[in-house]
Amino acid sequence: MSDREVLMVTIQVHRPGTIDWLGLSTPDREGSALFYSDLLDWGIVRYETGAGPFLTAEVRGRDAAGILQPQPTIGDMTLPATWTVFIRVDDLEESLLLLSDLGGRIIERPREIPELGRSAVVADPSGAVFSLAAFHPDFGLAVRDEPGALTWCDLLTRDPVTAVAFYTSLFGWEADRDETTGYTMFRLDGAPVAGMMAMPAEVPEEAPSHWLPYFGVADCEKSARRLEELGGTINHGPQRIGIGSFAIAEDPFGASFAILEHVDPTIGRRSTLNSDVLPKVRMHLELESEGESVTATAVLDGFGEPFHASGSAAQSRDRDPARPNLAAELAVVRALSDLHHQILERVHERIDRSMGDI
């Protein structure tokens, strides 16, 4: 009879230039936590840090957002309750210099978030507030495109032309504008990262340009009703569009956000949220021990067709007490080496095809 155990590990690679965290600035952390926990079925985890308590929202045990201390200020003015998108960068100081050169503003200088990394609150030339984040490699959104989690972000701006120049220069995004609708899709290496639209004419002039996060829900109409029962406000919708139904709302403390129910347009019914809406690279690693053998199986997603690889190693009867899991380590190394060779082969194939077209 074989002794068999399976360990599942999921690793997410957090890419610079992507929206990789959400932070809610609110005058009432506990009240906000109760509202979103009910609406989006969040679990709330409290961490004590050197900067005070930090609340993390989880979707089925995976980090989905942070609920932050009171709102940032500009001079003597406190910004209203708001959702802030955090865009990951490699070098925070260099990005801040470039942002300033492009006409952006630094609202809060870089600060250390204990055990997570560093971030700075900034604004684009039209006033839309967001954060630049140089987080630790293993920190960021751990869940997307599921009910309760971030599924999209739109920039609503009063100056689309300047916004395109700003974001494409700052993050290397490409801008793809639909001339029929006026909607712009921002892409990074061809993968969608966010959208942009001109501020609708009916929005009051005093409303600033802003980023709007969309959270996935299973039933938009039902969630909209519950949102109002909890003290929130629906400002638009629910409205049906090609990919489903959405509504734009405010929480009880004035922070704007949207809810989005995805529908498969080919069959007209609810679908799982599109896992490719936001760019990500994920590796699923499975370790299986059976008898004297350990096998590691890896699947790497995020580059189109997934890569599959495996590696094995034999358990030694005379294990080194200092490295009791040596066989598992060797199996993983061999699987990752196999992945590496496959990626190189695909790169060479694309180079050969490109050279053949010249």
C-alpha positions in Angstrom: 0.0 0.0 0.0 1.4 3.4 -1.0 1.8 6.4 1.3 0.4 9.3 -0.8 0.0 12.9 0.0 -0.6 15.9 -2.2 0.3 19.5 -1.5 -1.2 22.3 -3.6 0.6 25.6 -3.9 -0.4 28.7 -5.9 2.1 31.4 -6.7 1.0 34.7 -8.2 3.5 36.9 -9.9 2.8 40.6 -9.3 3.7 42.6 -12.4 4.9 46.2 -12.4 2.4 48.4 -14.4 -0.7 46.6 -13.1 -3.3 47.5 -10.6 -2.2 45.3 -7.7 -4.0 46.5 -4.6 -7.0 48.5 -3.5 -7.2 50.7 -0.4 -10.3 52.2 1.1 -9.7 55.5 3.0 -12.7 56.0 5.3 -13.6 58.0 8.4 -15.2 54.8 9.9 -13.1 51.7 9.4 -15.4 49.4 11.4 -18.5 50.7 9.7 -17.0 50.3 6.3 -15.8 46.7 7.1 -19.4 45.8 8.1 -20.9 47.2 4.9 -18.5 45.5 2.5 -18.5 42.2 4.5 -22.2 41.9 4.1 -22.4 43.2 0.5 -19.4 41.3 -0.9 -19.1 38.4 1.6 -15.7 39.6 2.8 -13.8 38.2 5.7 -12.0 40.9 7.6 -8.6 40.3 9.2 -7.0 42.8 11.6 -3.2 43.2 11.7 -1.5 45.2 14.4 1.5 47.1 12.9 3.8 49.9 14.0 1.6 52.4 12.1 -1.6 51.1 13.9 -4.2 48.5 13.1 -4.5 47.5 9.4 -7.7 45.7 8.2 -7.4 43.4 5.2 -10.5 42.2 3.3 -10.3 38.6 2.1 -12.4 36.7 -0.5 -12.4 33.0 0.5 -9.2 33.5 2.4 -7.3 35.5 -0.2 -6.3 39.1 0.1 -8.6 41.4 -1.9 -8.3 44.9 -0.4 -7.2 47.0 2.5 -9.2 49.3 4.7 -6.9 52.2 5.6 -6.6 54.9 8.2 -8.5 58.2 7.6 -8.2 59.9 4.3 -5.1 61.7 3.0 -5.0 65.5 2.9 -4.1 68.1 0.4 -3.0 71.1 2.4 -5.8 71.8 4.9 -8.3 69.8 2.9 -9.1 66.2 3.8 -10.0 64.1 0.8 -13.4 62.4 0.9 -13.8 58.7 1.6 -12.5 57.0 -1.5 -11.2 53.8 -3.1 -7.6 54.2 -4.2 -6.0 51.9 -6.8 -2.4 51.0 -6.2 -0.3 50.5 -9.4 2.8 48.5 -8.9 6.2 49.9 -9.9 9.8 48.6 -9.7 11.4 51.9 -8.5 9.2 54.2 -6.5 11.5 57.2 -6.5 12.2 57.0 -10.2 8.5 56.7 -10.9 7.7 59.8 -8.7 10.3 61.8 -10.6 8.8 60.8 -14.0 5.2 61.4 -12.7 6.2 65.0 -11.7 7.8 65.6 -15.1 4.6 64.4 -16.8 2.5 66.9 -14.8 1.3 64.7 -12.0 1.3 65.7 -8.3 2.6 64.0 -5.2 -0.1 64.2 -2.5 1.7 62.1 0.1 5.4 61.4 0.1 6.5 57.7 0.2 5.8 55.9 3.4 6.6 52.5 4.7 3.8 50.0 5.1 5.2 47.6 7.7 6.0 44.2 6.2 4.4 45.1 2.9 6.5 47.7 1.1 6.3 51.4 0.3 3.7 53.5 -1.4 3.0 57.2 -2.3 -0.4 58.8 -2.9 -0.3 60.8 -6.2 -2.7 62.4 -8.7 -2.6 62.6 -12.5 -2.7 66.0 -14.3 -6.5 66.1 -14.2 -6.7 65.3 -10.5 -7.5 61.6 -10.4 -5.9 60.2 -7.2 -4.1 56.8 -7.1 -1.1 55.3 -5.4 2.3 54.2 -6.7 3.4 51.1 -4.9 6.7 49.3 -4.5 5.4 46.3 -2.6 7.3 43.3 -1.5 7.3 40.6 -4.2 4.9 38.3 -2.4 2.3 41.1 -1.6 -0.5 42.3 -3.8 -4.0 41.2 -4.8 -4.3 37.5 -4.3 -7.7 37.1 -5.9 -9.3 38.8 -8.9 -12.2 38.3 -11.3 -14.4 36.4 -8.8 -17.5 37.5 -6.9 -16.4 39.9 -4.1 -13.0 40.6 -5.7 -11.8 43.4 -8.1 -12.7 42.6 -11.6 -12.0 45.9 -13.5 -11.1 49.6 -13.0 -12.1 52.6 -15.1 -10.6 56.0 -15.1 -13.2 58.7 -15.5 -11.4 61.9 -16.6 -12.1 65.4 -17.8 -9.1 65.4 -20.0 -8.8 62.1 -21.9 -6.0 63.3 -24.3 -3.7 64.3 -21.4 -4.6 61.2 -19.5 -3.5 58.9 -22.4 -0.2 60.7 -22.7 0.4 60.6 -18.9 -0.4 56.9 -18.3 1.2 55.5 -21.4 4.4 57.4 -20.6 4.4 56.5 -16.9 3.6 52.8 -17.1 4.3 51.8 -20.7 0.7 51.2 -21.3 -0.8 51.1 -24.8 -4.0 53.0 -25.4 -6.7 51.4 -27.7 -9.6 53.8 -28.3 -13.0 52.7 -29.7 -14.0 55.5 -32.0 -17.6 54.5 -31.8 -18.0 54.6 -28.1 -15.1 56.8 -27.1 -14.0 54.2 -24.6 -10.2 53.6 -24.3 -8.7 50.3 -23.3 -5.3 50.5 -21.6 -3.1 47.5 -22.2 0.3 46.3 -21.0 2.1 44.0 -23.4 -1.2 43.5 -25.1 -3.1 42.4 -22.0 -5.9 44.7 -20.7 -5.2 46.5 -17.5 -7.8 49.2 -17.2 -10.3 51.4 -19.1 -10.8 55.1 -19.5 -13.8 57.2 -20.5 -14.5 60.9 -20.6 -16.5 62.1 -17.6 -20.2 61.9 -18.5 -21.9 65.2 -19.2 -24.5 64.7 -16.4 -21.8 64.5 -13.7 -21.6 67.8 -11.8 -18.6 70.0 -12.6 -17.3 69.9 -9.1 -16.8 66.1 -9.3 -13.1 65.4 -9.9 -11.6 62.9 -12.3 -11.2 59.6 -10.5 -10.5 55.9 -10.6 -13.5 53.6 -10.2 -13.0 50.0 -9.1 -15.6 47.3 -10.1 -16.2 44.4 -7.8 -17.6 41.2 -9.1 -21.1 40.0 -8.0 -23.2 37.0 -8.8 -26.4 38.9 -9.3 -26.2 42.7 -9.9 -29.9 43.5 -9.3 -29.9 41.6 -6.0 -26.6 43.1 -4.9 -27.9 46.6 -5.8 -31.0 46.1 -3.6 -28.9 44.8 -0.7 -26.4 47.7 -1.1 -29.3 50.2 -0.6 -30.6 48.3 2.4 -27.1 48.6 4.0 -27.2 52.4 3.6 -25.3 52.8 0.3 -26.6 54.7 -2.8 -27.0 53.6 -6.4 -26.0 56.5 -8.7 -26.4 54.6 -12.0 -28.0 51.3 -13.0 -28.3 48.5 -12.7 -27.7 48.6 -16.5 -27.2 45.7 -18.9 -24.3 45.9 -21.3 -22.6 43.4 -23.6 -20.6 41.6 -20.9 -23.3 41.7 -18.2 -24.9 44.1 -15.8 -23.3 46.8 -13.7 -24.2 49.6 -11.2 -22.3 52.5 -10.0 -22.7 53.2 -6.3 -21.5 55.0 -3.1 -21.0 53.3 0.2 -22.5 54.9 3.3 -19.4 57.1 3.8 -19.3 58.4 0.2 -16.7 56.2 -1.4 -17.6 55.5 -5.1 -17.3 52.0 -6.6 -19.2 49.7 -9.0 -20.5 46.2 -9.0 -20.4 44.0 -12.1 -22.1 40.8 -13.0 -20.5 39.0 -15.9 -22.7 37.3 -18.4 -21.6 35.1 -21.3 -23.0 37.0 -24.3 -23.1 33.8 -26.4 -25.5 32.0 -24.2 -27.1 34.9 -22.3 -26.6 33.6 -18.8 -24.3 34.3 -15.9 -20.7 33.1 -16.3 -17.6 32.8 -14.2 -15.7 36.1 -14.3 -13.1 36.4 -17.0 -9.8 35.4 -15.5 -8.0 37.3 -18.3 -9.5 40.7 -17.6 -6.4 41.7 -15.6 -3.0 40.6 -16.5 -1.4 38.1 -14.2 1.0 35.1 -14.3 0.2 32.2 -12.0 2.0 29.0 -11.3 0.3 26.0 -9.8 2.7 23.6 -8.2 1.6 20.2 -7.0 3.9 17.9 -4.9 3.0 14.2 -4.7 4.8 11.7 -2.6 4.2 8.0 -3.2 6.5 5.4 -1.8 10.1 6.4 -2.3 9.4 8.9 -5.1 8.4 12.5 -5.0 7.0 14.2 -8.1 6.4 17.9 -8.7 4.0 19.0 -11.4 3.9 22.7 -12.4 1.4 24.6 -14.6 2.3 28.2 -15.6 -0.5 30.4 -16.9 -0.4 34.0 -18.2 1.4 33.7 -21.5 -1.4 32.4 -23.7 -1.3 28.6 -23.9 -0.2 27.3 -20.5 3.1 25.5 -19.9 3.1 22.1 -18.2 6.2 20.5 -16.6 7.1 17.9 -14.1 10.2 16.6 -12.2 10.8 13.6 -9.9 13.3 12.6 -7.3 13.8 9.5 -5.1 13.7 9.7 -1.4 17.0 8.7 0.2 16.8 6.0 2.9 19.5 7.9 4.8 18.0 11.4 4.9 20.1 14.3 6.0 18.4 15.7 9.1 19.4 19.2 8.0 17.4 18.8 4.7 14.6 16.4 5.4 12.7 17.5 2.2 15.6 17.2 -0.2 13.8 15.0 -2.6 10.9 17.4 -2.8 13.3 20.3 -3.4 15.0 18.4 -6.2 11.7 17.5 -7.8 10.6 21.2 -7.8 13.9 22.3 -9.2 13.6 19.8 -12.0 10.0 20.8 -12.8 11.0 24.5 -12.9 14.0 23.7 -15.1 11.7 22.0 -17.5 9.4 25.1 -17.5 12.4 27.3 -18.2 13.4 25.2 -21.2 9.8 25.3 -22.6 9.6 29.1 -22.2 13.0 29.5 -24.1 11.8 27.2 -26.8 8.6 29.2 -27.3 10.6 32.5 -27.4 13.0 31.0 -30.0 10.0 29.9 -32.1 8.5 33.4 -32.1 11.9 34.9 -33.0 12.2 32.5 -35.9 8.7 33.4 -37.1 9.4 37.1 -36.8 12.7 36.8 -38.7 10.9 34.8 -41.4 8.5 37.7 -42.0 11.3 40.2 -42.6 
